[in-house]
């Protein structure tokens, strides 16, 4: 019997994206939850709900995502950097 692996199965096995915030908290988001810039923004916003000072800023989209070199990754670059 020959088996096959669907694209969904391969995607599910991708490494999660790891983030840390200015407070030293660390997060892992499943790749499929951050495939697009919009999905990533929604994931980030969820973890900042309820934080009094920075939470509203994050909800307004006022945050930066940095790559491992400390360079800002913007919406136009997201699809080419995150694979």
Secondary structure as a PSIPRED ss2 file (coil, helix, strand):
# PSIPRED VFORMAT (PSIPRED V4.0)

   1 X C   1.000  0.000  0.000
   2 X C   1.000  0.000  0.000
   3 X C   1.000  0.000  0.000
   4 X C   1.000  0.000  0.000
   5 X C   1.000  0.000  0.000
   6 X C   1.000  0.000  0.000
   7 X H   0.000  1.000  0.000
   8 X H   0.000  1.000  0.000
   9 X H   0.000  1.000  0.000
  10 X H   0.000  1.000  0.000
  11 X H   0.000  1.000  0.000
  12 X H   0.000  1.000  0.000
  13 X C   1.000  0.000  0.000
  14 X C   1.000  0.000  0.000
  15 X C   1.000  0.000  0.000
  16 X C   1.000  0.000  0.000
  17 X E   0.000  0.000  1.000
  18 X E   0.000  0.000  1.000
  19 X E   0.000  0.000  1.000
  20 X E   0.000  0.000  1.000
  21 X C   1.000  0.000  0.000
  22 X C   1.000  0.000  0.000
  23 X C   1.000  0.000  0.000
  24 X C   1.000  0.000  0.000
  25 X C   1.000  0.000  0.000
  26 X E   0.000  0.000  1.000
  27 X E   0.000  0.000  1.000
  28 X E   0.000  0.000  1.000
  29 X E   0.000  0.000  1.000
  30 X C   1.000  0.000  0.000
  31 X H   0.000  1.000  0.000
  32 X H   0.000  1.000  0.000
  33 X H   0.000  1.000  0.000
  34 X C   1.000  0.000  0.000
  35 X C   1.000  0.000  0.000
  36 X C   1.000  0.000  0.000
  37 X H   0.000  1.000  0.000
  38 X H   0.000  1.000  0.000
  39 X H   0.000  1.000  0.000
  40 X H   0.000  1.000  0.000
  41 X H   0.000  1.000  0.000
  42 X H   0.000  1.000  0.000
  43 X H   0.000  1.000  0.000
  44 X H   0.000  1.000  0.000
  45 X H   0.000  1.000  0.000
  46 X H   0.000  1.000  0.000
  47 X H   0.000  1.000  0.000
  48 X C   1.000  0.000  0.000
  49 X C   1.000  0.000  0.000
  50 X C   1.000  0.000  0.000
  51 X C   1.000  0.000  0.000
  52 X C   1.000  0.000  0.000
  53 X C   1.000  0.000  0.000
  54 X H   0.000  1.000  0.000
  55 X H   0.000  1.000  0.000
  56 X H   0.000  1.000  0.000
  57 X H   0.000  1.000  0.000
  58 X H   0.000  1.000  0.000
  59 X H   0.000  1.000  0.000
  60 X C   1.000  0.000  0.000
  61 X C   1.000  0.000  0.000
  62 X C   1.000  0.000  0.000
  63 X C   1.000  0.000  0.000
  64 X C   1.000  0.000  0.000
  65 X E   0.000  0.000  1.000
  66 X E   0.000  0.000  1.000
  67 X C   1.000  0.000  0.000
  68 X C   1.000  0.000  0.000
  69 X C   1.000  0.000  0.000
  70 X C   1.000  0.000  0.000
  71 X C   1.000  0.000  0.000
  72 X E   0.000  0.000  1.000
  73 X E   0.000  0.000  1.000
  74 X C   1.000  0.000  0.000
  75 X H   0.000  1.000  0.000
  76 X H   0.000  1.000  0.000
  77 X H   0.000  1.000  0.000
  78 X H   0.000  1.000  0.000
  79 X H   0.000  1.000  0.000
  80 X H   0.000  1.000  0.000
  81 X H   0.000  1.000  0.000
  82 X C   1.000  0.000  0.000
  83 X C   1.000  0.000  0.000
